[in-house]
């Protein structure tokens, strides 16, 4: 779509209608290129397990996944305005990891609501939809309670089966305060860090949050920058996993048709 056509549509349509059109275009463009990649023979995720050589249920599940094949989860998240199935292809993995849990009474927590405040480092830009993933999880898991947190107090909200809180993931005290909230004291089944996408921020939040993952639960760090992968490898080789002996750590590099910048994940499963 040319810039002039885009501006004309922006003037003619309501802001929400224009956003819906924009995301629909983005979604179908992403999955048409994904379909072409699948027809050429899809490359598999690159999976590293820590401690090195350890068995990993997550790795066994995900090594052969066709990450370019769109799923129902991809469509739901994209419709709500989340980029988990467009700019990233996480939803293809999540469909495998979480698909059998769809009707379970899960407790799901996600850090990072998707602020569109341009003054914040974590901003998604003016077209970001705060709370998009929260609403996507709620639809995908109809019996789940969904919790979230963000550093932007202006986008916090409460809705049916959704409750959100303030948190600065670089502040250990703020993380402790977050988990002391009455609603968050019981263990979580899924914790996702989609907040400040820096190595320091990710490690800070994980240090203060892994203990809140319940038995069999899954903790995910999204959007790991490709230039931060070596820092993660060094950390995970340094004995860090031994601090959490009942957890398996899996670092995953995901091929993508165009995003080679931050399409990487750390997935931690609690076996306690």
DOSE-134412 format. One record per residue (C-alpha): residue in three letters; x, z, y; residue number from 1. Coordinates in steps of 0.5 Angstrom, whole numbers. Each point is the difference from the previous one (the first is absolute). Last residue first. Example, Ala and Ser with C-alpha at 12.3 -4.5 7.8 and 13.67 -1.06 7.14 Angstrom:
  rest      u      w      v   nr
   SER     27     14     -2    2
   ALA     -2      2     -7    1
This chain:
  rest      u      w      v   nr
   UNK     18     81    -59  272
   UNK      1     -7      0  271
   UNK     -1     -2      7  270
   UNK      1     -7      2  269
   UNK      4     -2      5  268
   UNK      0     -7      3  267
   UNK      5     -3      5  266
   UNK     -2     -7      3  265
   UNK      2     -6      3  264
   UNK     -3     -6      4  263
   UNK      4      2      7  262
   UNK      4     -6      3  261
   UNK     -1     -5     -6  260
   UNK     -7     -2      2  259
   UNK     -1     -8     -1  258
   UNK     -3     -1     -7  257
   UNK      2      7     -2  256
   UNK      4      3     -6  255
   UNK      0      7     -1  254
   UNK      5      5      0  253
   UNK     -2      6     -4  252
   UNK      4      7      0  251
   UNK     -3      4     -6  250
   UNK      1      8      0  249
   UNK     -3      4     -6  248
   UNK     -2      7      2  247
   UNK      1      7     -4  246
   UNK      7      1      2  245
   UNK     -1      0      7  244
   UNK      6      2      3  243
   UNK      3     -4     -6  242
   UNK     -3     -6      4  241
   UNK      5      1      6  240
   UNK      6      0     -5  239
   UNK      4     -5      5  238
   UNK     -2     -6     -4  237
   UNK     -7      0      4  236
   UNK      3      1      6  235
   UNK      5     -5      0  234
   UNK     -5     -5     -3  233
   UNK     -5      2      6  232
   UNK      6     -1      5  231
   UNK      1     -7     -3  230
   UNK     -7     -2      1  229
   UNK      0      1      7  228
   UNK      2     -7      2  227
   UNK     -6     -2     -4  226
   UNK     -5      4      4  225
   UNK     -4      5     -4  224
   UNK     -8     -2      1  223
   UNK     -3      5     -4  222
   UNK      2      7     -3  221
   UNK     -4      1     -6  220
   UNK     -2      7     -3  219
   UNK     -4      0     -7  218
   UNK     -3      5     -3  217
   UNK      0      2     -8  216
   UNK      0      7      2  215
   UNK     -2      2      7  214
   UNK      5     -3      6  213
   UNK      0      6      5  212
   UNK      7      2     -2  211
   UNK      2     -7      2  210
   UNK     -2      1      8  209
   UNK      6      3      4  208
   UNK      6     -3     -3  207
   UNK     -5     -7      0  206
   UNK     -1      1      7  205
   UNK      7      1      2  204
   UNK      2     -6     -5  203
   UNK     -4     -5      3  202
   UNK      1      2      8  201
   UNK      8      0     -2  200
   UNK     -1     -7     -3  199
   UNK     -4     -3      5  198
   UNK     -7     -3      0  197
   UNK     -4      5      4  196
   UNK     -6      1     -4  195
   UNK     -3     -4     -6  194
   UNK      2      6     -5  193
   UNK     -5      0     -6  192
   UNK     -2      6     -4  191
   UNK     -5     -1     -6  190
   UNK     -3      6     -4  189
   UNK      1      5      5  188
   UNK      1      8     -2  187
   UNK     -5      5      4  186
   UNK      2      2      6  185
   UNK     -2     -6      4  184
   UNK     -7      2      3  183
   UNK      2      7      2  182
   UNK      6     -3      4  181
   UNK      6      3     -2  180
   UNK      3     -7     -2  179
   UNK      0     -2      7  178
   UNK      3      6      3  177
   UNK      6     -1     -5  176
   UNK      1     -7      2  175
   UNK      0      2      8  174
   UNK      5      6     -2  173
   UNK      4     -6     -3  172
   UNK      0     -4      6  171
   UNK      2     -7     -1  170
   UNK     -7     -2     -4  169
   UNK     -4      2      7  168
   UNK     -6      2     -3  167
   UNK     -7      0      3  166
   UNK     -6      0     -5  165
   UNK     -6     -4     -3  164
   UNK     -6      1     -4  163
   UNK     -4     -6     -4  162
   UNK     -5      1     -5  161
   UNK     -5     -2      5  160
   UNK      3      0      7  159
   UNK      5      4      4  158
   UNK      5     -3      5  157
   UNK      7      0      2  156
   UNK      2     -6      5  155
   UNK      1      4      6  154
   UNK      5      5     -3  153
   UNK      5     -5     -1  152
   UNK      5      3     -5  151
   UNK     -4     -2     -6  150
   UNK     -3      3     -6  149
   UNK     -5     -2     -6  148
   UNK     -5      3     -5  147
   UNK     -5     -4     -5  146
   UNK     -4      4     -4  145
   UNK     -2     -4     -6  144
   UNK     -6     -2     -4  143
   UNK     -1     -7      3  142
   UNK      7     -2     -2  141
   UNK      1     -7      3  140
   UNK     -5      1      6  139
   UNK      4      7      2  138
   UNK      7     -3     -1  137
   UNK     -2     -6      5  136
   UNK     -3      4      5  135
   UNK      6      5      0  134
   UNK      4     -7      0  133
   UNK     -3     -2      7  132
   UNK      0      6      3  131
   UNK      3     -3      7  130
   UNK     -1     -7      0  129
   UNK      6     -3      3  128
   UNK     -1     -6      4  127
   UNK      4      3      6  126
   UNK      6      1     -4  125
   UNK      1      4     -6  124
   UNK      3      5      4  123
   UNK      5      5     -4  122
   UNK      5      0      6  121
   UNK     -5      3      4  120
   UNK     -1     -3      8  119
   UNK     -4     -6     -3  118
   UNK     -6      4     -3  117
   UNK     -3     -4     -5  116
   UNK      1      6     -5  115
   UNK     -1     -2     -8  114
   UNK     -2      7     -3  113
   UNK      6      2     -2  112
   UNK      1      5     -6  111
   UNK     -5     -1     -6  110
   UNK     -3      5     -4  109
   UNK     -4     -1     -6  108
   UNK     -4      5     -4  107
   UNK     -3     -3     -6  106
   UNK     -7      1     -3  105
   UNK      1     -6     -5  104
   UNK     -4     -6      0  103
   UNK      5     -5      2  102
   UNK      6      4     -4  101
   UNK      1     -6     -5  100
   UNK      2     -5      6   99
   UNK      5      5      3   98
   UNK      7     -2     -3   97
   UNK     -2     -7     -1   96
   UNK     -4     -2      6   95
   UNK      5      4      4   94
   UNK      5     -5     -2   93
   UNK     -4     -6      2   92
   UNK     -2      4      6   91
   UNK      7      1      2   90
   UNK      1     -8      2   89
   UNK      2      1      7   88
   UNK     -2     -4      7   87
   UNK     -6     -1     -4   86
   UNK     -2      5     -5   85
   UNK      2      6      3   84
   UNK     -1     -2      7   83
   UNK     -7      4      1   82
   UNK     -5     -3      4   81
   UNK     -6      2     -4   80
   UNK     -1     -6     -3   79
   UNK      7     -1     -2   78
   UNK     -1      7     -4   77
   UNK     -6     -3     -3   76
   UNK      3     -6     -2   75
   UNK      7      2     -2   74
   UNK     -4      5     -5   73
   UNK     -4     -5     -3   72
   UNK      7     -3     -2   71
   UNK      4     -6      3   70
   UNK      5     -3     -5   69
   UNK      7      0      4   68
   UNK      3      7     -3   67
   UNK     -1     -3     -8   66
   UNK      2      7     -3   65
   UNK      5     -1     -5   64
   UNK      4      6      2   63
   UNK     -5      4      2   62
   UNK     -3      5     -5   61
   UNK      7      1     -4   60
   UNK      3      2      7   59
   UNK     -6      5      1   58
   UNK      1      3     -7   57
   UNK      7      1      2   56
   UNK      6      2     -5   55
   UNK      6      2      3   54
   UNK      6     -5      0   53
   UNK      2      2      7   52
   UNK     -3      6      3   51
   UNK     -4     -4      2   50
   UNK     -3     -6     -2   49
   UNK      1     -7      4   48
   UNK     -5     -5      0   47
   UNK      1     -8      3   46
   UNK     -7     -2      0   45
   UNK     -1     -7     -5   44
   UNK      0     -7      3   43
   UNK     -6     -4     -1   42
   UNK      0     -7     -3   41
   UNK     -1     -6      4   40
   UNK     -7      1      0   39
   UNK      0      7      2   38
   UNK      4     -2      6   37
   UNK     -6     -5      2   36
   UNK     -5      6     -1   35
   UNK      4      5      4   34
   UNK      0     -6      6   33
   UNK     -7      0     -1   32
   UNK     -1      7      0   31
   UNK      4      1      6   30
   UNK     -4     -5      4   29
   UNK     -6      3     -3   28
   UNK      1      7      3   27
   UNK      3     -2      7   26
   UNK     -6     -5      1   25
   UNK     -5      6     -2   24
   UNK      4      5      4   23
   UNK      0     -5      7   22
   UNK     -8     -1     -1   21
   UNK     -1      7     -1   20
   UNK      4      2      6   19
   UNK     -4     -5      4   18
   UNK     -7      2     -2   17
   UNK      3      7      2   16
   UNK      2     -2      7   15
   UNK     -7     -4      1   14
   UNK      1     -7     -1   13
   UNK      1     -6      6   12
   UNK      6      3      4   11
   UNK      4      1     -7   10
   UNK     -2     -6     -3    9
   UNK      2     -4      6    8
   UNK      7      4      0    7
   UNK      1     -2     -7    6
   UNK     -2     -7      1    5
   UNK      5      0      6    4
   UNK      6      3     -5    3
   UNK     -1     -5     -5    2
   UNK     -3      2     -7    1
